[in-house]
Amino acid sequence: MLNQIYHALEKPQRYTKTNTPFWNDEYISKQMLRAHLSPDFEGASRKLSFINQSVEWIAHTISPENHPLLFDIGCGPGIYAERFSEKGYQVTGIDFSKRSICFARRSANKKGLSIDYIFQNYLDMDMEQAFDFATMIYCDYGALSNIDRKKIMLKTYRCLKKGGKFLLDVFSITKYKLFQEKQTWEACLSNGFWREDEYITLTGYYKYPPDVTLEQIAVISKDTITPYYLWTTYFSTENLIKEAQEVGFKVCEIFSDVAGTPYDDGSPTLAILLEK
């Protein structure tokens, strides 16, 4: 048992992927969906007030009249997709969480919204449809490795029409500098985030200079020890622009967030609007 714990707590190489797809775990996916739908919790989606503000700005800036076909990459349970649809976009959403996609489909049907939801890993997508506008919101881009970021940037470029727009956001170098390395533990007797029965989590927060962090969570339950790796890459405007331009995108503008806040190099996030 001790050897298993030591192994689970070893710092992995940069961008090592979690072996267990927890986003489709029967129990954990329920907790993730609950977090997404909580209007005042920012652990999975942003607060509802910001989401509404963001959608208003996006629809004004990249209007559905001029960019009707919208592709929501990493759509989750459809929080943005539904609001985009209500603004007049023809929305397609893609996500690799089966529970989120099922919820999104039921919700759209209940509200009478015509949204096409695809259950698929967006890194494997090969879209035949040409879109006018694509979004990748809440810093999903920075959760990917260097190789996977290039893959999704290129795939998005290819699925856009000439002149199509791509809006995404990331965490900034400012936020990376504020990240503090530490180790914590927590005991949960029942109905926690990671397991229904009792378990202990040992969590390490580590920096991988110059711009990557890891939240390494070892979940120790009665019969298993499972490590989970949550990676984040942080960006300067120069680095983000470089990755976009490498696949052919042109930069339209940089913002502090996807609600159109003017760019401030002290902001914890930055957003970029690109054009094919």
N, C-alpha and C positions, 0 to 999 in steps of 0.2 A: 504493500500500500504506500509506504514512504517513497519508494522509487517512482511510483506512478505520480505522486504529488510533486516530487522534484522535477520530473519530466514535464508535467503540465505547467510548472512555473518557470521553466527555462525561457529566457528571452529568445524569440525566434528570429530568423533572418527577416530583413525588411520585406514586407508585403506577403509573408507566408499566409496562405488562405486557411480559414477554418474548415476542418474536414466535415463537420456536421452542418448541414444547411438549416440553421435554426429558424430562418424566415418561413420555412414550411413545416416546422415541427408542430404537431397537433396541439400541444399545450402552449408553447412559446408564441406561436403565431396569434393566438387569442389575445395574449398580453400586448403584443405589438399593435394589433388592430385597436385595442382599447386605448393605447397611448396615442395613436394617430388621431382618434376621434375625440380626444379630450380637448376642449376648446382653450384651456388655459395652461396646457403642458407643452413644453418645447423640446422634449426628448425625441420625438418621432416626426412631428409636423410643427410648424410654427403656430403661434397663437392665432385664433380665428380672426381677431381684429386685424392683425398684420396680413393674413391671407386675403381678406376682403379688400384691404387697401392696395395690396399688390395686384390683384386681379383688375381693379379699377384702373390702375396706372398702365398695366400691360395692354388692356383693351383700348385705352386711349392712344398709347404709343405705337403699337403694332395692331392696327384695327382689324376686326374680322371682315370688314368690307374689302380691305386690300389684301388680307392674308387669311382667307377663310379656312383652309385646311390645316389644322393644328395637331401636332404630334407631341403628346405628353410622355416623356421618357422617365420611367420610374414613378408611375402615376399613383402607386399605393392604392388606397381604397377610394380614389376618385375625388378627393377634396378639392383640388384645383380643377380637375377635368369637368366636374359638374358646373362650377362657376364659369369656366370658359364656355361651356355649352350654352348656359343661360345668357351669355353675352353675345351669342350668335355665331361662334366658331363651330365648324364641323370637326369634332374631336375624336382622335384615336389615342388610346392610352395603352402603355405596355408596362408590365411588372412581373417579377418572378415569384411573388408571394401569391399562392393559389387562394388563400383565405381572403386577402385584400381584393383580388380580382373578382372573386365570387360576391363579396360584399358590394363592390362597385357596380357590378352588373345588376344586382337586385335593387340597389338604391336608384340607379338611373331608370330602371324599368318602373319603379314605384312613382318616380317623379315625372315620367313621360319624357325623359331626355334620350335622344338618339346618339349614343356614344358607343364606339366600337372599342371593346377592351380585349387585349391580347395577353394571354398567360404565356410568357416566354422570358428567358434571360435576354436582356437587351444587348448583351455582348454577342449573342448568336443571331441577332435579327438580320434579315435580308429582305427589307421592305421593297415591294414593287411599286407602291404608290408614291407619287411625288408630292411632298407637302410644301405649304407656303411658310410654315412657321413651326419651330420645335422648341420645347422647353425642357430643362433638366434642373429642377428646383430643390432647394434645401441641401445644397452642398454635396449631393450624391457623387458628383464628378471627382471630388477630392478623396472619396473613400476607395477609389480604384488605384491599382498599381500603374506605374509608368506605361507598361505595355497595354493594359486594358483601357487607360485613358486615351491613348492614341487610337485604339480600335474603335471606341465609341465616338470619338471626334470624327474619324473618317467615315464611319457608317452613317452618322447624322448628316455629314456633308453630302454623301451620295444620295440620301433619301429626300433632299430638299430640291425644289425647283431653282433655276437660275434666279438670283435675286431674293431667294428665301432667307428668312431670319432664324437665328438660333440664340436663345437667351438661357444663360446658366449662371449659377453663383457658386462661390467657394469661400472657404475660410482664409483669412489674410495672414501675412507674416506677423502682423501686430498681435493677433490671437495666439500664434505659435509662441511668441515671446512671453506671453502671460501663462502658458501651460506650465504646471509644476509637477515634477516627478514625485510619486509617492506610492505607497502600498497600503491597502486597506483590506479589511475582512468584514464579513457580515454573516450572521446566522439567521435562517428563516425556518420557522416551524411548519408552516403550511401556506399554500396558495401565494407563493412569491412569484416574481417575474419569470424565473428560470425553471422552476419545478413546482408541481402540485404538492408533493410531499416535502419533508424537511430536507434542508441542504445547507451547505456553507459555501460562500464565495470568497475566494482570495483574488484580489484585483490589483494589478500593477499598472501604473501610468508612466510610460517611458517616452523619452525623446530619442529620435533617430536623426541627428543633425545631418543636413542643415534645416530641414523643413517638414519632417514627418513625425507623427506621434502614434503611439499604440496604447489602446486600452485592452489589456490582457486579462480575461476573466476566467478563472478556473472554478468550475462548479463541481463541488464534492457532495455527492448524494450517497445513499446507502450502498449502492452497487457499482457506481460509476464515477469516474473523474473525467470531466470534459473541459478542454480549453477552448475559449472563443477569442478571436482576434478582431478588434475593431480599429482599422487603420484610418488615419486622416493625413492628407497632404495639404500643406498651406502654400499660398501663392502670393508673390508680388505681381503687380500689373504686368511687368516685363515678362515674367515666366509664363503667365497665363496667355498673354498675347502671342508669345513664341509658339506655344503648343497649338493654338488655333491657326496661326498662319502657316505652320508646317504642313497642314492638310489642304490649304487653299483658301481658308476663310479670310475675309476682310473685316477689320474692326470698325464698328459703327460708333460705339461709345462705351465708356466705363462708368459704373455707378457704385455706390456703397452697398446697395441691396437691390432686390427685385421689385421694390416699390418705387424705384426711381430716385432715391435719395442721392443728391450730388456726391461725387466721389470725394472721400476724405481718407488720407493715408493712415489715419488713426482708427478707422472703422474695423470691427472684427470680421467683417465679410466684405467681399467685393463681387460685383456682378458685371458681366460683359455681354453686350449685344453684338452679334456677328452677322455677316451677310455672305452668302455664297456668290 
